[in-house]
Structure formats: structure tokens, C-alpha cells
Amino acid sequence: MGMLLLDTVKSLLAELESLTGKPVEYRENEHLPVAANLAVAAEGRPAHVLSYRRGAGPVANHIIANECGHLLRMLCAREESRRVPVANQQTMLQFLEEMKNEIEEIALALGPEKVRQLIIVWYDGIVFQVTRMPTDIAVETWLYERFPEFRPVQMKAILEQRETAVLSLSDRIRKVTPQKIFDASHLMNYAYFRLMGDLFGVNYVNPYTGTLYREKGEGLVKITLENRGEDNHEEDVRLVDQWSSYLHLGSCYEWRPYGTAMDRRVH
């Protein structure tokens, strides 16, 4: 295999195989848009599929460890309680209708074809953030506590995430992004990096000093800390909805029972 798996990741994949009774298949894919990903074996499929680019390094290990964390949290829940967030044409149109005038203004500057392409980027990005980041905080905390030897890999991955997030604060990106999406994205980034900083004892949020994202982002931090009760999948679902309500993003996704949603766009 062209990807070097760390012992932590091997352990997590073995746990996933044991819990589901299905093996993990490894597939090299040079066209993969990310270093690696893990597709869970839905009903009727014989194996989970770990795809990777040849030479994928530490960050790829972090991607797989994080994905295992998400899957294990959900699969350890009662079957009737398992939920996955789904995005589809209906939820996208409903969400974008709220920003119709602003999108039309951006189209005048960039052209309709470019905006049609950006709409997918905006929508997929904001759905991914709001449905994943709240649980990411719990998963990264769990990895930190359970696998101390994995912490350097976590820190490297989180630093890379932070660099990307800070670059997206630029005026250039702000001018071609609907304000609601731009603000919500950076509020979530602030809350995530603030709590990751608390975990690792590092100040990751200096770039947000003097911005509205620092003050209002503390609201998401407060919601997250106040809801660290039962550390399980059911709480993850509630916390996602609480973040979404705080950010007025409730129309951009819907929950479906795990299994029935596998033919939809799942985040």
C-alpha cells in the first residue's frame, strides 16, 4: 500500500471493522481531491473503502482518524437514533433563496456562469461546516485524550486547517461571497479554533482579534461548552442543530435515518 498508516489509525480502522463486521479495502486514487477519505460500507456493500493518494503523509492519517471518530460515535448509538445530515436540491434552493438579491449582485460582477459554479462551493462548504464542526470538536478531544502519541499529527493538521481558514478572511473572498455565508463560516472557524486552542494550550484565534467573529463566535463556544453533557451521537445531532439555529442556517440541511440517506448527498 502506498500510504503509511500510523498505529493509531490502524487501531481505529480495526475497531471499525470489529464493530461493523466488514473489512476496510484500500484503493490508491491519484485523482482524489484530498489526501485520503473513508467511505463507510452502507447496507448491501461488503466493505468500507479507504481511498488515498500515493505518498499521503501525516495529514492523511489525521483525516482517516477523524473520520473513524465520527463513524464510531454514530455506529455506537442505538440503531433507531442514528442520523446523518443530508443536502439535496430542495434544501439548496430553499437556503439560497434567502440570499437571492445578494447572489444576483455578485453575478453582475462575476458573470452568471461563474456564480453558478460558486453556488455549489458556497453551499457544500457551509453545510459541511455546520454539520461537521460541532462533532469535530468532540472527536478531536477524544483522539487527544485516547491517543497521546497522535497529538503531534493532530496539531500539524489543525495548524494547516487554521492557515486555510485565515486566508479565507481576505477582502477578496468576502467581496464574492454572500455575507450570511461568509460570516457564518468564520464564526464557526473561530469557535472551532478557540476550543482546539484550549485543548492544545495554543492561541489559534489571534487573527480574529478586533473582528465581530471573536465576540459573536464566543456564543458558539458557550453553546458547545454548555452542552458537553452526554458525549454521544444523539448529543452531536442536538449540538449541530443548536449551532445551526444560532447561525440561522437551519434550512440548509435535513436529518435522515442512517441507511435511508445513503443515496443522497451526505455530509
N, C-alpha and C positions, 0 to 999 in steps of 0.2 A: 504494500500500500504506500502511496506517495505522500501520505500525511502522517506526521509523527504525533501519535496520541499520548498525552501525559497520563500518568497513573490515575489522577483524579478523574479524568474524563473516561478512562476505561472502566473505572468503578461505577460511575454514573450510568454508563451505557449497559453494563452488566445488570444493574438494578432495574433499568427499564426493561431489559429482556426478561428478567425474572418476574417482574410484575405483570407483564402483558402476555408472556408465553410465546413471544415472537422474536426472531433474531434481528440483528441490525446488519443490513447489507451496505457495503462500501462501494461508492461509484466515483471515479475521477471524472470531473467535468470542467474543462478549460474555459467553457463559456459561462460559467456560474457568475452572476453579478456580485456575489460576496465570496469571502474566503471559504465558507462552508455553510451548510444548512442541514437540518434534520427534519425529514418528513415522517410523521407518525403513521403507522400502519392502521388505516381506518378499517372498518368492518369489511371483511372479504378479501383483504390484502394480506399476503403471507409474511411480510417483513417491513420493518422500518427502514428508511433509506437515508444514509448519511452521504451527502454529496460534498465534494471538496475540490479545490484547485490544487494541482501538484505543487508541492513545496509550501503549502499553507502552514503557518507557524503558530506562535502563541495566541494571537488574537482569534484564530480559527478554533483553537481549543476552548477559548472563553465562550465563543458563540455556541458551541455544542454543549458546554457545561450549563450555560444559561438556559438553553432550550430544554435540556433534560430536567432542569429545575422546574420549569413551567409545566412540563408534561407530568412529572411525578406528582406535583401538587394537585393537578386536576384528576389524575388517574387514581389517586389515593382517596378521593372523595366518593361518597355514595354515588352509584351509577345514575340515579334519578336526579342528582344535584349537579351533574357535570354540565357546564355551559361553555360555549365558545362564542366570541363576538363575530358577527357576520356583516360584511359590507356588500351591497349589491347595487344595481342600477337605481332601484327605488330609493334606497337610503341616500345615495349620492345626489340624486336630483332634488330630493327634499332638503338636504343640507345646503346645496349650492344655491337654491332659490333664495335663501336668506341673504346672500351676498350678490344677488343678480346685478344690481346697479354698479357696484364696485368692479365686478368682473367685466362688465361692459366697458367701463372706463379704461381698465388695463388692456382690453382688446383693441381699443383705439390707438394705444401707444405701441403695442407689440404685434398686432395683427391677429385676426381670429384663429388662424391655423396654429400659431404658437400658443395661444391661450388654450386651445383645445388640448394640446399636449400637456400644458402646465396643470390643467384641471385635475388630471389623473394623479400627477405628482403631489399637488396640494392635498387632495382628498385622501389618497392612500397614506400619505405621511401623517396627517393629523389623526386618522383612525388608528394607525399603528401606535402612535404615541399614547393616545388616551386609553387605549385598551390594553396596552402592554406595560407602560412605565410604572403604574402603581404596583403591579405584581413584580416587576423587575427589582424594585427596592427590597421586597421580601426575599426574592430569590438570591440576590447578591449578598444580603445579610446572612442567609442560610449557608451559602457557599463559604463566606468569610469565617463563620463560626465552625463549620464542619470540616473544612479542608484548609487549615492554616498554611500548608505548603503551596496552595494555589493562589495565595494573596498577591504575590508579585505579578502574576499573569492578569489577575483582576485589575490591579492598579494600572498596568500598561494599557489594557483595553479601555478602562474608564477615562484615562487621560486622552486617548485618541478620540473617544466619543466627545469629550469636552472641547477639544480643539475644533472638531467639526461644528459643534453647536455654537461656539464663539464666532466662527467665521460667518455663520448664518445670521448674526446680529447686524450685518452691514446694511447701510442705507440702500445699496444696490439691490439687495434681495428684498428689503422692506418695500421698495417702490413697485415691485412687480409681484407682490403677494397681498391678497386680501387682508385687511387689518385684523379681522377676527382670527384668521388662521395664524398670522404672524405672532400676534400677542399670545394666543393660547399655547402655541408651540414653545415660546420662550418662558412662559410661566411654568410649564411642565419641566422644561430643561432646568430652570432654576431649582425647583423643588427636588428633582432627582439628584442634581449635583450637590445641593446643600446637604441632603441626607447621606449621600455617598461620602462627602467630606467628613461628616460626623463619624461615619463608620471607620474611615481610614485615618482620621486625625489630620486631614489636609483641607486647606481652604480652596475649594474649587470654584467659588462664586464671586471672586474679585471682579471679573468683567461686568458683573451685573450691578456693581456699586453705582448709585445715583440714577438707576433706571426704575421705572414703575414695576419691572418684573421682580425686583427684590422685595418690595413692600407687599405687593399682591401675591407673589409666589409664596410668601410665608403663610398665606391662607391655606395653600395646598399642603405645606409642611405640617401645619396644625391639624388638618383633617387626617393626614396619614398617621401622625403620632397618636391622635386620639382614638384611632380605630385599630390599633395594634392589640387587639384582644385575642380572639382565636386565630391562630396562624394557619389558615387553611384555604381551600379553593372557594368555599362559599363566601368567606370574608374578602377574598380577592375580587369576586364579582361585585360585592357591595361597594368596595372601595373604588373600583373603576367607575361605577355609576355616580359616586359622590364627587369624584374629580370631574366627571363629565357635567354634572349639574352645576358645580362651581364655575366651570368654564363655558357653560351654555352650549355644550356640544352633544346633547342627548340625541339629536336627530341623525347623527352621522353613522350609527351602527345599531344593530339589534342583537339580542342574545338568542341562540338556538341550542337545543339539546345536543350534546356531543354525539356525533354519529350521523344525525339527520342533516347536519350542516356541512358535511364534508364535500358536497358538490357545489358549495357556494364559495365566495371569496372570504376566506377565514384569516383573521389576524391574530 
